[in-house]
Amino acid sequence: MGIPKVIDNVIVYFSGAISRIFALDDNHYPNTGVQPYSGDPYDEKHSSD
C-alpha cells in the first residue's frame, strides 16, 4: 500500500467524521412535550448554613 493511498484513506476517514458532526440532526425521538415537575420543593430549614 503506497503512501498516497494511506493519505487518501486518512482524508476519507476524517472527512466522514467531520460530515457526521456537522450534519443535520438525524435523531427521530418521539415528541414528548413539556413534562410536569414532580420533585420535592426547596426547604430552607435543611440548608447547610
N, C-alpha and C positions, 0 to 999 in steps of 0.2 A: 504494500500500500504506500503510495507516494505521499510526499508532504502536501502537495496541492489537494489531494483527496481528503487528508486529515483536516486541513484548514477548512475545506468546504463542509465537512461533517460538523465541525465545531460551529461554524456560522449558521448552519441549518438548525442545530440544536438550540443555540441561544436565540435565534430569531423566532423559533416556535415558542419558547418560554416567554419571550417579551410579548408576542402577539396574544398569548393566553392571559397575561397580566393585564394588558390594556384593551382587551376585547370587551364588547358589550356584555352585560350581565346575562348569563345563560341559566340561572337558577330558576327552577319552577316550583317555588314554595307555595302552598295554599294561602289565600288571603284570610288572615285571622282577625284583622281589625284590632281595635283597642281593647285590651284586657283589663278588667277591673282589678284594683289592688286590694288584696285581702290580708295584708300583713298587719303586724301589731303597730299601733301608733307610738310615736316617741314619748317616753315618760321621763320627765325631768327629775323625778325622785331617784332614779337609778343612774344618775350621771357619775362620772369618775372623779369629780371635783370635791 
